[in-house]
Amino acid sequence: MVYLSQPEITEAKATKRFVEWQHNGSKAYVVHMTCQGALKCVTETKSAENVLVETCPQYLLLDHSLYRKEDAIKWVMSPPLREAKDRKSLWEGIKNGVVNVVGTDHCPFLLKDKEKGIEDFTKIPNGAPGIEHRMELLYSEGVLKGRISLKRYVEVTSTNAARIFGLYPQKGDIKVGSDADIVIFNPSEKHTISVKTHHHHCDYSAYEGWEVTGKVNTVLLRGQVAIEDVSLKVKKGEGRFLKRTVSNFVRKNDRLS
């Protein structure tokens, strides 16, 4: 029912209305885009150069067939998972620069919370866990399968978000004066995603049994080791508040063919 209650046409129409409001030169940021129709609304609108688009790994990799499974509550989210044509369009959107950021919408609800809506899907808390595997899934399914370039991979996972949200070059780059937030990534390490090995505070995985190539081994935060060999090295209170500046992101004039 969650899939039927939020069809593609509703997202496309909402996106079109939102995009058409951008007549004063301000930038708009569309979150969690899932479908071909919504992406088309961006590419066909004259003010699209001011519209920035985000999607998530689940919309690139999973589809609505999961809603026919007995444990379908695991994948209830808004917007819902879509179809093969939508996944293809979103990958093309990343490749061509129309989709600017890949986030996660990480929502690690426990199954007992999800099960509150077994008799009424409107009561199922929306979302699924995924933040731990974003880099690995996008590399394995995107770069290694030729869907996107390594350069685009870095842009949509790091640089673009820092530019869009006014944190660049403090974040999103490796240069003198930047924060030295660095991921050390093994591009050839194979592993299987599972609730048995993930570090989310969640008792299921949205990608259970998914075999990927590429693994994050070490993470540096402001030049200090934050994660090493899947162990957390930082303590509470080491985060810092960052005051944003004006966005300095300029979207390339790319369009889907």
HELIX and SHEET records of a PDB file:
HELIX    1   1 VAL A    2  SER A    5  1                                   4    
HELIX    2   2 GLU A    8  GLU A   20  1                                  13    
HELIX    3   3 GLN A   36  THR A   43  1                                   8    
HELIX    4   4 ALA A   48  ASN A   50  5                                   3    
HELIX    5   5 PRO A   57  LEU A   61  1                                   5    
HELIX    6   6 HIS A   64  ARG A   68  5                                   5    
HELIX    7   7 ALA A   72  TRP A   75  5                                   4    
HELIX    8   8 ALA A   84  LYS A   95  1                                  12    
HELIX    9   9 LEU A  111  LYS A  114  1                                   4    
HELIX   10  10 GLU A  115  GLY A  117  5                                   3    
HELIX   11  11 PHE A  121  LYS A  123  5                                   3    
HELIX   12  12 ILE A  131  HIS A  133  5                                   3    
HELIX   13  13 ARG A  134  LEU A  138  1                                   5    
HELIX   14  14 TYR A  139  VAL A  143  3                                   5    
HELIX   15  15 LEU A  150  VAL A  154  1                                   5    
HELIX   16  16 GLU A  155  THR A  159  3                                   5    
HELIX   17  17 ASN A  160  ILE A  164  1                                   5    
SHEET    1   A 3 ALA A  28  VAL A  30  0                                        
SHEET    2   A 3 VAL A  51  THR A  55  1                                        
SHEET    3   A 3 VAL A 101  VAL A 102  1                                        
SHEET    1   B 4 ILE A 182  THR A 192  0                                        
SHEET    2   B 4 GLU A 211  LEU A 221 -1                                        
SHEET    3   B 4 GLN A 224  GLU A 228 -1                                        
SHEET    4   B 4 SER A 231  LEU A 232 -1                                        
END                                                                             
